[in-house]
């Protein structure tokens, strides 16, 4: 079943598709935890419809062109959706049956390729980037090339996949059974007309494209086949179905296949390079998608005063400031760090991005900021974590200094490791004692524990009546005297997990 936009599912015979006018169906890969942010972004930036997300992917429809699609900031890669269906049924039977299911994934609906390629071509043509000139060989030559490549891939597949002969025989047997079942007197004419129309459309593209297949497999399918084996099976099926040529080095088009126990997705990358690979970043630091997401949470664009002051007191290579300044150019950006090498790298990035005049870099410590109290509107920072950073003892002084320079109503957005996040939660909780008043109302007051015994004694007196309500109130209480946590999002940094936490300063320090 094709998952292109509804307007594209049943074009009239002989009518050329108008995919961008009706809207095309796309999906983006995205870091875990950032799906809600990308969902909001595609709606706001692309006026997208039919938006939905699953873990690691966001699906949507839009009629935007390449220029607008390139502006997505929280996405990793963008794909034109060819097909999306439930996961392949992987039984304990022979590999031949599984091979047959894999081939049917790309050959079961030939017209979905016609629609997808039409949209892909339209995107390129609208941006005045024509497809590479490829000579169209004669029908005989095309057939010869197809046979040669098919034989070559079949030999490789046979060497790599035991029982491949069984796979081909099983496929032929199943195909004949399916044909006998489907060709009933009632639908025979309709199927013949559809197949003839599809073949004519596909012939238009034969010999024009070279391709390669990129696969990601996990779950049950990964136990049966490697990604390389899946790629070869899909490649052979496409050669037979569309007459394309395999080219692993410089293909005209790439086919992306993602198979797991939840879904099967087939797509075409819209751009060769990932959206997350920013051309203006010379020295890579924090992942650009995380940096942009943090900046988007900081509400830079809704500050009352024009030219809001945005500070990153541990700026490193300046990635957060770069992403913020590119998106919201009217603010004044200030970055600080104690490392000369980090500041030099940040300057190289600013120069590459053309932002030297909009972002000021200074060398000073986050625990001793040479700034006036309440002089900063927004603070955004990736708090360093790892073996070489020991911030356990300093985290209080760091947060107190951030609190001091932040203006009332200002926003702080921090990227925290799991340990730092847990430490801050413990700090916040340790400053709250719960009591039960005579009229059974919930009360709490901010105090400091004198010692461990006192803490233990107080906790024993906390009534179970208030335990359920306790966590809700904890989330709304200040981290320190004035910083209240507004949002917290767990995100993936690859091998590690982290938390993006957003705080607001509710009143002046000392009140």
Phi, psi and omega in degrees: 000127179282148180242032174285172181303148183306324182294342185260002189278330184225070178292149178293145180303130178083354181269123180293138183290148174239070193295320185285332178291323182273337184106135180250159182259129182231169164213151177241142167276147186209148178297144181300132182100341181262001182304315179297326180292317178293324177302313178295322183293316182293328177292316184284318187273326186248000186052042185288151176236172180051044183275130176208156179220152171234177182301117175086358182214145174234127180254142180197165176241141178200156174253017179292151177272183184298324182301316179287322180297327179294342185277356178296128188252337182261002181265152175274297179225153181244134182229143166280125184281121176267312183204142174220127183211170177300165182298152176295143179276109181255103180267178180276012181283201185286161176292338179298319179293320179294319178300318180297319178296321178297317180294321180293339178301324182252350181249352185293332181223086183302327184293338179294330177287322178300314180295316183296316180292324177299316179295315181300315178296319181297321178300314182292319182293323179294331178268010180057042176235083184296157177296154177302140179290120179234126180294143180264107182289164177293166183299323181293316180296319179300316179297320179296315179298319180299316182295318181297311182293321179298315179298318181298314180292326179295320178297315179298319181294319180296321179291325186272332186241107177299143177077023182291328177300319177298323179299312182294317179296319179297321180296312180299318180297313181295323179298318180294320179297316180297321181297317181294325180289318189278330187278064175277159181304331185286323186250005184296313181294318181298316181295320181296318179296317181296317181295318179298318179296317180297320180295320179296318179295317182293324179301330180298331184262350184297135177080354183270339187238146164251154187212164167217160183245130174248131185235147168228123182232139175212165180080216186296318183297327181291338178281338182266324183222150170278166178297325178295319179294318177298318179300319180292320179297314179295320180299315179298318180297320179291322178298316180292319186284316188247349180074019178283166180250139178281134177211106184281339186269309185221070184282157173289328185215146178245139178250125182254127179238127175233118183238132173208194184276001182251323184202167170235124184234134174238130181212168177240120177301131180283325179237148179293319181265147177297149175298331181288347178273093182283127180292335185272358178261116183274316181246116186286135175233238174299142181303133187299326180293321177292316180300315180295319180299316178299316180296324181293332179284341190280354176060041181297322186284346183254012177295141183294320183268135178291140181079044179299147180269122180245125184241135165241100186283354175224064196286340181057236180273007171079017185298318181297316180296321178299311182296320181292315183292328177293322184273322183233082190285349186276354180271166176255126187249136181228126179240143180222150176198158179266352184262124178297318183295322178294318180294322177295318177296321178296320179296320177300321178293318179297318180295317180296325182272355181070035184241019182300324183277355183248346181232125180257133180249134179225154178257108172197168185272146180292338180276350179220071183283125180280053183233151178292152176298141179054043180252358184241136180273323184221137172238126177230129183203142170268102181291119186302139174213155185142180184296326184275354179249119178245089185255007182304315181281334186267350188298326178296312182293326178297312181291324178297321181289321175298317179299321183296314186277345182280136180283160178297132185087356181286165185242139174237129177236123185236142171260119187237144172291167179298321179294314179296319178299316180294320179298319180293322177297320179294320178299316181295317182291325183292344181266007184237128176244136182256140178225157175250122179277171184295329182268017175063027174269154180277127178227155172210156177219151180274124178219174174242133177289138180281317179204178184295324181295317180297318178300316182296317180297320181293318182297328179292335182272356179290125182288140179294344179298333186255001185297318182295324182279345188298312185295322178299317180288325177301319181295336183262354181275155180298144174294307166243199188307329189231348185266117179250131179286127181259321181214156175210128184229127175274128184229161179262135174249030183099256180278343182241164176249155180211174181233132170261115182245135180245131180235154172234145177269116190270337177200172182295149179297142177090354180270000000 
